[in-house]
Amino acid sequence: MADDARGPLRVAIVGGGITGLAAAHEALLRARDLGRPVTVTVLERTAKLGGNLITERSGGFLLDAGADSWVAAKPHATALAREVGLEGSLRGTREGMRRYFVAWGDRLHPVPDGLVLGVPTRLAPLARTPLFSALGKVRMALEPFVPARHFEGDDDESIADFAVRRLGREAADRLVAPLLAGISAGDASDLSVRAAFPQFVAMERDYGSLVRGTIAAQRARAGTQGEGAFRSLEGGVATLARAVAEHVRKAGAHLHTGAGVGAIARVGPAWGLELEGGGRIPADAVLLAVPAWVAAPLLRAIDEGAAGGLDAVPFGSTATVFLGYRREDVAHPLDGVGFVVPRSLGRPILAGTWVSSKWEGRAPEGHVLVRAFFSLSDRLARDDESLVQLARAELRVLMGLSATPVLSRVFRFEHASPQMRVGHLARMREVRERLARVAPGLRVAGGGYEGIGIPDSVRQGREAAGAMVKGE
């Protein structure tokens, strides 16, 4: 890395999604705190910043195309929003509309009160639900008596195996797997519980039981329950990316869109980034804040082992279909945030969100907004109109919703859902260790490296940038 005597530290960030923007923010903050001169350049291949944080307005509806919120228990995204002046725009889910449903037998069943991500914290509501058999309910209630597993070293377990071991087969298949695996549109029998949901592993380790750990977490959050478990922004999640981009631009960062990086190479003690349209950006520290499948080709000439480790991470493609209706045309009460669909039902839809019930200000007066979520396998690689018709057919079966929508909009996310399979964290640690040995000053960060979702992406970007500025 450059020495202060030779000029400012040159930090180049490849990728202008929320990871890269958070990294730029942190680099400027850390440099200011340390009194170290720094130049920060963000290079984004597409025409816009923000990556998969996309918010659109159409006909009075507000559409969050990908993620519509983040988990409040992970503080990183909320802290970033406050730091860039969005304190007054933070929103929790609507009071009284926080329950969700599970599809079973061609109908939607409300998840019983006290059942948190499949973990029963109250027995009476569990006993009354028709969602599980009597034996399934007993098995769930016995969770505190199941011996705890203590993971050693790189030991890992799939989400499905973890849920079956702790809560039984019915709970795993009908509730835990569709809730947890649905976030990455993956198969719970493949996905790593340690990578995707380390908080569950920590509960088992610290409390010996998910029930005891969940109850302890609820008590710790007792003073903040009024805002719910999720956070969003009044103008949609893309507001975060826009605000961070504006904040770092004013602080002196150079933000370039339409600037793809075709190659990275050593240039003496520093790095040279070759732009796809011609030109070179010199840098002392480089952060690849892009998906693993984008980073891998850039690393191949630097270290084949690191590139191979990233190539091994599979990615899925998804689509969200928005349908807007006149409220008078929808008989369903929409009395919750939405529903999940177990894979064992064999239905193409993975989940549905009752957007206007979940958040204020997402639909014009007298209207409602619904979102359907699909995994785009070969079987579902359809044109937009076909996906709209498929969504309408699924909602007709599950919700009895047959009205003609006044709005329909499809968003596709190609190769955007990392599948963090069993052993993922060990593979990513090896990638980082290899880069530290053969390419000091070059790092990777973002969704799918360690954790998923907006808070984990923000955390990784900030951690990487802070370390680069400090010379670590």
C-alpha positions as CSV (number, residue, x, y, z in Angstrom):
1,M,0.0,0.0,0.0
2,A,1.0,3.6,-0.6
3,D,2.8,5.5,2.1
4,D,1.4,8.9,3.2
5,A,4.6,10.5,1.9
6,R,3.9,9.4,-1.6
7,G,0.4,10.8,-1.7
8,P,-3.0,9.7,-0.7
9,L,-4.0,6.1,-0.4
10,R,-5.8,5.1,-3.6
11,V,-8.8,2.9,-2.9
12,A,-10.6,1.4,-5.9
13,I,-14.0,-0.3,-5.3
14,V,-15.3,-2.5,-8.1
15,G,-19.1,-2.7,-7.8
16,G,-21.5,0.1,-6.9
17,G,-24.1,-1.9,-5.0
18,I,-24.8,-1.4,-1.4
19,T,-21.6,-3.3,-0.4
20,G,-19.4,-1.0,-2.5
21,L,-21.2,2.2,-1.5
22,A,-21.0,1.2,2.2
23,A,-17.3,0.5,1.7
24,A,-16.7,3.9,0.1
25,H,-18.5,5.5,3.1
26,E,-16.4,3.7,5.6
27,A,-13.1,4.4,3.8
28,L,-13.7,8.1,3.9
29,L,-14.8,8.0,7.6
30,R,-11.8,5.9,8.6
31,A,-9.4,8.1,6.7
32,R,-10.8,11.2,8.3
33,D,-10.5,9.6,11.8
34,L,-6.9,8.5,11.2
35,G,-5.9,11.8,9.5
36,R,-4.8,9.8,6.5
37,P,-5.3,11.2,2.9
38,V,-7.3,8.9,0.7
39,T,-8.9,8.9,-2.7
40,V,-11.9,6.6,-3.2
41,T,-13.1,5.5,-6.7
42,V,-16.2,3.4,-7.2
43,L,-16.5,1.6,-10.6
44,E,-19.9,0.3,-11.5
45,R,-20.5,-1.6,-14.8
46,T,-24.2,-0.9,-15.2
47,A,-25.8,2.5,-15.8
48,K,-26.9,3.0,-12.2
49,L,-25.7,2.6,-8.6
50,G,-27.4,0.5,-6.0
51,G,-27.2,-3.0,-7.5
52,N,-30.2,-5.1,-6.6
53,L,-31.7,-2.4,-4.4
54,I,-34.3,-1.2,-6.9
55,T,-37.4,0.9,-6.1
56,E,-39.9,2.1,-8.7
57,R,-43.1,4.2,-8.6
58,S,-45.9,3.3,-11.0
59,G,-49.5,4.5,-10.9
60,G,-49.2,5.5,-7.3
61,F,-47.7,2.2,-6.2
62,L,-44.3,1.9,-4.7
63,L,-42.4,-1.2,-5.8
64,D,-39.3,-2.6,-4.1
65,A,-38.2,-5.1,-6.8
66,G,-35.8,-7.2,-4.7
67,A,-35.4,-6.9,-0.9
68,D,-38.1,-4.7,0.6
69,S,-36.4,-4.5,4.1
70,W,-33.7,-5.7,6.3
71,V,-33.6,-7.6,9.7
72,A,-33.6,-5.1,12.5
73,A,-31.6,-7.3,14.8
74,K,-28.6,-6.9,12.6
75,P,-27.7,-3.2,13.2
76,H,-25.4,-2.5,10.2
77,A,-28.0,-1.2,7.7
78,T,-29.9,0.8,10.2
79,A,-26.7,2.5,11.4
80,L,-25.7,3.3,7.9
81,A,-29.1,4.8,7.2
82,R,-28.8,7.0,10.2
83,E,-25.3,8.1,9.3
84,V,-26.4,9.4,5.9
85,G,-29.4,11.3,7.3
86,L,-32.2,8.8,6.9
87,E,-33.2,8.6,10.6
88,G,-36.6,10.2,9.9
89,S,-37.3,7.8,7.0
90,L,-36.8,4.6,8.8
91,R,-40.0,2.5,9.1
92,G,-41.1,-0.7,10.8
93,T,-43.8,-3.0,9.5
94,R,-47.4,-1.9,10.1
95,E,-48.7,-2.5,13.6
96,G,-51.2,-5.4,13.8
97,M,-50.1,-6.8,10.4
98,R,-47.1,-8.8,11.4
99,R,-48.3,-12.4,11.2
100,Y,-47.6,-14.6,8.2
101,F,-49.1,-17.7,6.7
102,V,-48.0,-21.0,5.3
103,A,-49.5,-22.7,2.3
104,W,-50.6,-26.3,3.0
105,G,-53.3,-28.3,1.2
106,D,-54.2,-25.5,-1.3
107,R,-54.9,-23.0,1.5
108,L,-53.1,-20.6,3.7
109,H,-52.8,-21.3,7.4
110,P,-51.8,-18.6,9.8
111,V,-48.6,-19.3,11.7
112,P,-49.5,-19.6,15.4
113,D,-48.7,-16.8,17.7
114,G,-45.4,-17.5,19.5
115,L,-43.9,-19.5,16.7
116,V,-40.8,-17.6,15.7
117,L,-39.1,-18.9,12.5
118,G,-40.6,-22.3,13.4
119,V,-39.4,-22.1,17.1
120,P,-42.4,-22.5,19.5
121,T,-42.2,-20.1,22.4
122,R,-45.9,-20.6,23.5
123,L,-47.5,-24.0,23.6
124,A,-51.2,-23.1,23.6
125,P,-51.3,-21.6,20.1
126,L,-49.2,-24.4,18.8
127,A,-51.7,-27.0,20.2
128,R,-54.6,-25.3,18.4
129,T,-53.1,-25.0,14.9
130,P,-54.1,-27.5,12.1
131,L,-50.8,-26.9,10.4
132,F,-49.1,-29.8,12.2
133,S,-50.2,-33.2,13.3
134,A,-50.4,-34.1,17.0
135,L,-47.1,-35.9,16.8
136,G,-45.5,-33.0,15.0
137,K,-46.6,-30.6,17.7
138,V,-45.2,-32.9,20.5
139,R,-41.9,-33.1,18.7
140,M,-41.7,-29.3,18.4
141,A,-42.5,-28.9,22.1
142,L,-39.8,-31.3,23.1
143,E,-37.1,-29.1,21.4
144,P,-35.6,-27.9,24.7
145,F,-34.8,-31.5,25.6
146,V,-32.9,-32.3,22.4
147,P,-29.1,-32.6,23.1
148,A,-27.2,-29.7,21.7
149,R,-24.6,-30.2,19.0
150,H,-21.4,-28.2,19.3
151,F,-19.8,-27.4,16.0
152,E,-16.0,-27.8,15.9
153,G,-13.7,-26.2,13.3
154,D,-15.3,-26.4,9.9
155,D,-18.1,-28.7,10.9
156,D,-21.3,-27.7,9.1
157,E,-24.9,-28.8,8.6
158,S,-27.7,-28.0,6.2
159,I,-30.6,-25.9,7.2
160,A,-32.9,-28.9,6.7
161,D,-30.8,-31.3,8.8
162,F,-30.5,-28.7,11.5
163,A,-34.2,-28.0,11.6
164,V,-35.1,-31.7,11.6
165,R,-32.7,-32.4,14.4
166,R,-33.9,-29.6,16.6
167,L,-37.7,-29.4,15.7
168,G,-38.6,-32.5,13.8
169,R,-39.5,-33.4,10.2
170,E,-42.9,-31.6,10.0
171,A,-41.7,-28.3,11.4
172,A,-38.6,-28.5,9.1
173,D,-40.6,-29.2,5.9
174,R,-43.7,-27.1,6.5
175,L,-42.2,-24.0,8.1
176,V,-38.5,-23.7,8.8
177,A,-37.2,-24.7,5.4
178,P,-39.5,-22.5,3.3
179,L,-38.9,-19.5,5.6
180,L,-35.1,-19.8,5.8
181,A,-34.2,-21.2,2.4
182,G,-36.7,-19.0,0.7
183,I,-34.6,-16.0,1.4
184,S,-32.0,-17.2,-1.1
185,A,-34.4,-19.2,-3.3
186,G,-32.5,-22.3,-2.5
187,D,-32.9,-25.9,-1.3
188,A,-32.7,-26.2,2.5
189,S,-31.2,-29.6,2.2
190,D,-28.1,-28.0,0.5
191,L,-27.8,-24.7,2.2
192,S,-25.4,-24.2,5.1
193,V,-27.0,-23.2,8.4
194,R,-23.7,-21.8,9.7
195,A,-23.4,-19.5,6.7
196,A,-27.0,-18.4,6.3
197,F,-28.3,-18.4,9.9
198,P,-25.4,-18.4,12.3
199,Q,-27.8,-17.0,15.0
200,F,-29.5,-20.4,15.2
201,V,-26.2,-22.1,15.7
202,A,-25.3,-19.6,18.3
203,M,-28.5,-20.1,20.2
204,E,-27.9,-23.9,20.3
205,R,-24.4,-23.3,21.5
206,D,-25.2,-20.6,24.1
207,Y,-28.6,-21.9,25.4
208,G,-28.6,-25.5,24.4
209,S,-32.0,-24.9,22.8
210,L,-33.6,-22.7,20.2
211,V,-36.7,-22.2,22.4
212,R,-34.6,-20.9,25.3
213,G,-32.5,-18.8,22.9
214,T,-35.5,-17.3,21.1
215,I,-37.2,-16.4,24.4
216,A,-34.0,-14.8,25.6
217,A,-33.7,-12.8,22.4
218,Q,-37.4,-11.7,22.7
219,R,-36.7,-10.4,26.3
220,A,-33.6,-8.5,25.1
221,R,-35.7,-6.8,22.4
222,A,-38.7,-6.1,24.6
223,G,-38.3,-2.4,24.5
224,T,-38.2,-2.2,20.7
225,Q,-41.0,-4.6,19.7
226,G,-43.3,-1.8,18.6
227,E,-41.5,-1.4,15.3
228,G,-41.3,-5.1,14.4
229,A,-38.5,-7.3,13.3
230,F,-37.8,-5.6,10.0
231,R,-36.9,-2.1,8.8
232,S,-37.4,-0.3,5.6
233,L,-37.5,3.3,4.4
234,E,-40.4,5.6,3.6
235,G,-39.4,5.8,0.0
236,G,-38.3,2.2,-0.4
237,V,-35.0,0.4,0.1
238,A,-33.3,2.0,-2.9
239,T,-33.4,5.3,-0.9
240,L,-30.5,3.9,1.2
241,A,-28.3,3.3,-1.8
242,R,-29.1,6.8,-3.2
243,A,-28.5,8.5,0.1
244,V,-25.1,6.7,0.6
245,A,-24.0,7.5,-3.0
246,E,-24.9,11.2,-2.5
247,H,-23.2,11.3,0.9
248,V,-19.9,9.8,-0.4
249,R,-20.0,11.9,-3.5
250,K,-20.1,15.1,-1.4
251,A,-17.3,13.7,0.7
252,G,-15.1,13.5,-2.4
253,A,-15.5,10.0,-3.7
254,H,-15.4,9.4,-7.5
255,L,-18.4,7.4,-8.6
256,H,-18.4,6.1,-12.1
257,T,-21.2,4.2,-13.8
258,G,-20.9,2.4,-17.1
259,A,-17.3,1.5,-16.0
260,G,-16.8,-2.2,-16.1
261,V,-13.4,-3.7,-15.1
262,G,-12.0,-6.2,-17.5
263,A,-8.8,-7.1,-15.7
264,I,-6.7,-6.5,-12.6
265,A,-2.9,-6.8,-12.5
266,R,0.0,-6.0,-10.3
267,V,1.8,-2.8,-11.3
268,G,4.9,-2.7,-9.0
269,P,3.6,-2.5,-5.4
270,A,0.2,-1.3,-6.5
271,W,-2.6,-2.5,-8.8
272,G,-3.9,-1.5,-12.2
273,L,-7.5,-1.9,-13.1
274,E,-8.1,-2.2,-16.9
275,L,-11.5,-0.7,-17.9
276,E,-13.6,-2.5,-20.4
277,G,-14.0,0.7,-22.5
278,G,-10.3,1.5,-22.3
279,G,-8.2,3.2,-19.7
280,R,-6.6,2.2,-16.5
281,I,-7.3,3.1,-12.9
282,P,-4.3,2.8,-10.5
283,A,-4.9,1.7,-6.9
284,D,-3.1,0.8,-3.8
285,A,-6.0,-1.2,-2.4
286,V,-8.8,-2.9,-4.3
287,L,-12.2,-4.2,-3.1
288,L,-14.2,-6.5,-5.3
289,A,-17.7,-5.7,-4.1
290,V,-19.3,-7.9,-6.7
291,P,-20.8,-11.4,-6.7
292,A,-18.5,-14.4,-6.7
293,W,-19.2,-15.3,-10.3
294,V,-18.2,-11.8,-11.3
295,A,-15.1,-11.7,-9.1
296,A,-13.8,-15.1,-10.2
297,P,-12.7,-14.1,-13.8
298,L,-10.9,-11.0,-12.4
299,L,-8.9,-13.2,-10.0
300,R,-8.0,-16.0,-12.4
301,A,-4.8,-14.3,-13.5
302,I,-3.9,-13.5,-9.9
303,D,-4.6,-16.8,-8.2
304,E,-6.3,-19.7,-9.8
305,G,-7.1,-21.3,-6.4
306,A,-9.0,-18.2,-5.2
307,A,-10.8,-17.9,-8.5
308,G,-11.8,-21.6,-8.4
309,G,-13.2,-21.2,-4.9
310,L,-15.4,-18.4,-6.0
311,D,-16.4,-20.3,-9.2
312,A,-17.7,-23.1,-7.0
313,V,-20.4,-20.9,-5.5
314,P,-23.7,-21.5,-7.4
315,F,-26.2,-18.8,-8.0
316,G,-29.9,-18.9,-8.7
317,S,-32.1,-16.6,-10.7
318,T,-35.4,-15.2,-9.4
319,A,-38.3,-13.1,-10.5
320,T,-40.8,-10.9,-8.5
321,V,-44.2,-10.3,-10.0
322,F,-46.2,-7.3,-8.6
323,L,-49.9,-7.1,-9.0
324,G,-51.9,-4.1,-7.9
325,Y,-55.7,-4.3,-7.3
326,R,-58.6,-2.2,-6.3
327,R,-59.3,-3.1,-2.7
328,E,-63.0,-3.8,-3.4
329,D,-61.9,-6.5,-5.9
330,V,-60.0,-8.5,-3.3
331,A,-62.1,-10.5,-0.9
332,H,-59.1,-11.8,1.1
333,P,-58.6,-9.8,4.3
334,L,-54.8,-9.6,3.7
335,D,-54.4,-9.7,7.4
336,G,-50.6,-10.2,7.6
337,V,-47.4,-9.7,5.7
338,G,-47.8,-12.6,3.3
339,F,-47.1,-16.3,3.0
340,V,-44.4,-18.9,2.3
341,V,-44.9,-22.1,0.2
342,P,-43.1,-25.4,1.2
343,R,-41.2,-27.0,-1.7
344,S,-42.8,-30.3,-0.9
345,L,-46.1,-28.9,-2.3
346,G,-44.5,-28.8,-5.8
347,R,-45.9,-25.3,-6.5
348,P,-43.9,-22.9,-8.7
349,I,-44.5,-20.0,-6.3
350,L,-42.0,-19.7,-3.4
351,A,-43.7,-16.9,-1.4
352,G,-46.1,-14.0,-1.6
353,T,-46.0,-10.6,0.1
354,W,-49.0,-8.5,0.9
355,V,-47.0,-5.4,0.4
356,S,-49.6,-2.8,1.2
357,S,-50.4,-4.6,4.4
358,K,-46.8,-4.9,5.4
359,W,-45.8,-1.3,4.8
360,E,-47.4,2.1,4.8
361,G,-47.5,4.1,1.6
362,R,-47.0,1.3,-0.9
363,A,-50.4,1.6,-2.7
364,P,-52.7,4.5,-3.5
365,E,-55.9,5.0,-1.5
366,G,-58.4,2.2,-2.1
367,H,-55.9,-0.2,-3.6
368,V,-53.7,-3.0,-2.5
369,L,-50.3,-4.4,-3.7
370,V,-49.3,-8.0,-3.8
371,R,-46.0,-9.6,-4.8
372,A,-45.3,-13.1,-5.9
373,F,-41.8,-14.6,-5.7
374,F,-40.4,-17.3,-8.1
375,S,-37.2,-19.2,-8.7
376,L,-36.4,-19.0,-12.4
377,S,-35.5,-22.6,-13.3
378,D,-35.6,-23.7,-16.9
379,R,-39.2,-24.6,-16.4
380,L,-40.0,-21.1,-15.4
381,A,-37.8,-19.1,-17.8
382,R,-40.9,-17.5,-19.3
383,D,-41.6,-14.1,-20.8
384,D,-43.1,-11.4,-18.5
385,E,-46.7,-11.9,-19.5
386,S,-46.5,-15.6,-18.9
387,L,-45.0,-15.0,-15.4
388,V,-47.9,-12.5,-14.7
389,Q,-50.4,-15.2,-15.7
390,L,-48.6,-17.8,-13.6
391,A,-48.7,-15.5,-10.5
392,R,-52.4,-14.8,-11.0
393,A,-53.1,-18.5,-11.3
394,E,-51.1,-19.3,-8.0
395,L,-52.9,-16.5,-6.1
396,R,-56.2,-17.7,-7.4
397,V,-55.6,-21.2,-5.9
398,L,-54.0,-20.0,-2.6
399,M,-56.0,-16.8,-2.0
400,G,-59.1,-17.1,-4.1
401,L,-57.9,-13.9,-5.9
402,S,-59.4,-13.9,-9.4
403,A,-59.8,-10.2,-10.0
404,T,-58.1,-8.4,-12.9
405,P,-55.1,-6.3,-11.7
406,V,-54.8,-2.6,-12.4
407,L,-51.0,-2.9,-12.4
408,S,-48.6,-5.7,-13.2
409,R,-44.8,-5.5,-13.2
410,V,-42.1,-8.2,-13.4
411,F,-38.5,-7.9,-12.2
412,R,-35.9,-10.5,-13.0
413,F,-32.7,-11.1,-11.1
414,E,-30.3,-13.3,-13.1
415,H,-27.7,-15.1,-11.1
416,A,-28.4,-12.9,-8.1
417,S,-29.1,-15.4,-5.4
418,P,-25.9,-17.1,-3.9
419,Q,-26.4,-20.6,-2.8
420,M,-24.2,-20.9,0.3
421,R,-24.0,-24.7,0.5
422,V,-22.7,-26.8,3.3
423,G,-19.0,-26.0,3.8
424,H,-19.4,-22.5,2.3
425,L,-17.7,-20.6,5.1
426,A,-14.6,-22.8,5.0
427,R,-14.3,-22.3,1.3
428,M,-14.6,-18.5,1.6
429,R,-12.1,-18.4,4.4
430,E,-9.6,-20.3,2.1
431,V,-10.3,-17.7,-0.6
432,R,-9.5,-14.8,1.7
433,E,-6.4,-16.5,3.1
434,R,-5.1,-17.1,-0.4
435,L,-5.7,-13.5,-1.4
436,A,-4.0,-12.3,1.8
437,R,-0.9,-14.4,0.9
438,V,-0.6,-13.7,-2.9
439,A,-2.4,-10.4,-3.4
440,P,-2.2,-8.2,-0.3
441,G,-4.4,-5.1,-0.7
442,L,-7.0,-7.0,-2.7
443,R,-10.2,-8.1,-1.0
444,V,-13.7,-9.5,-1.8
445,A,-16.9,-8.6,0.0
446,G,-20.7,-8.7,-0.4
447,G,-23.7,-10.9,-0.3
448,G,-22.9,-14.6,-0.6
449,Y,-19.4,-14.4,0.8
450,E,-20.4,-14.3,4.5
451,G,-24.1,-14.1,5.1
452,I,-26.9,-12.7,2.9
453,G,-29.1,-9.6,3.0
454,I,-28.5,-5.9,3.3
455,P,-27.0,-5.8,6.8
456,D,-24.4,-8.5,6.0
457,S,-23.5,-6.8,2.8
458,V,-23.1,-3.4,4.5
459,R,-21.0,-5.0,7.3
460,Q,-18.6,-6.8,4.9
461,G,-18.1,-3.6,2.8
462,R,-17.4,-1.5,5.9
463,E,-15.1,-4.1,7.5
464,A,-13.1,-4.5,4.3
465,A,-12.7,-0.8,3.7
466,G,-11.8,-0.1,7.3
467,A,-9.0,-2.7,7.1
468,M,-7.7,-1.3,3.9
469,V,-7.4,2.2,5.2
470,K,-5.7,1.0,8.3
471,G,-3.2,-1.0,6.2
472,E,-4.3,-4.4,7.6
